[in-house]
Amino acid sequence: MIHLETHESTEAYTFNISYGGLGMYLLKPIAEKTRVRIGIPFTDPTGKPLEEIVVGTVRWVKPFKNFYGCGIEFEELSRKDQPITFNFIQEAERLSP
């Protein structure tokens, strides 16, 4: 994840994804209302790594023992600009009970 104003990179791990945004774990805090750029990694059927970029805004941050949880709202997620991410979420929703 990259802070769009400072260009500082922060290691982050996704724990939830939807059409609206991401739930992420961070090793260091980030301020609410911060705009960020997130690379979402995928692998194509041949094993080639792919990455789609989404831009969002940090909506909440909560400290835990050794990390921080945060919610990031996508500015836009479209089938045209992020087709792999869009289809991944669609398939995950289809498979959810």
N, C-alpha and C positions, 0 to 999 in steps of 0.2 A: 504494500500500500504506500502511495506517495502523496504527501501533503502538497496540494496544488500551489500554495503561496510560497512555502519555504523550500520545496522540492526535497524535503527530508524523507527518507525511506524508513518505514516501520514494518517489522516482520509481523504478519497477522495470519490467523488460521480461521477459516470459516466453520461455523457450527450450524448455520441455518441459511437457506437462500430461498427467496420467493420473487415474484414479479416486482414487488415493492422495494426489495433491498436485501441486505445481508446481516446476519448476526456474526460477530467475529470476536476472537480472543486476541488480545495484544499483550506484549511483554512490557510495554511502557504506555502511560496514558496519552490520550489525545483530547483536545478540547472539543466540546460540543460545538456544532455549527461549522466545523472545519470541513472544507471541500477536499475530497481525496480522489485519487485515481487508483483503481484496483485492477490488477491483472489476474484474470481467472484462468487457471491452467486446465488444459484438457489434453487428451492423447487421441489421435485419430486411429482408425482400425488397423493401420500398418505399424502403429507404435510411435509415430512421429509426434513430438510435443507441439501443442498449439496453445495460443493464449488470446483471449479476448479482453478488451479494455472497457471498463465501465467507470463512470464518474458519479460520485454521490456525496452526500453530506452526512456527517456524524450527527445523529439525533440524540443519543444517550450514551453515557459511559458509567460503568459500575466497577469498583475495585473488588477483587476477590483475594484469596491468599497470596498467590504468586503471579497473578496476571490481572488483566482488566477485560471486562466484557464490553462490547459496544454494538450499537445498532446503526447501520448506515442505510440511508434512503437513497435509492438510485435517482439521478436526475432524469434519466431516460433509459429504458430498456426496450429495444425494438427487435423484431424478427429480422429486419433488414440489416441493422448495424451489429447486432450480437446474436446471430442465428444459433450458434452452438449453445450458448447460455440459455437463450429463450427455450430451445427445444429440450434441454436438460431439465429445466424447471417444469415444463409441460409434462414430460414423462414421469418425473418424480411425483407430481400431483396425481397423475393417472394411477400410479402404483400404490399411493397412500390409502390406508384403510378408511 
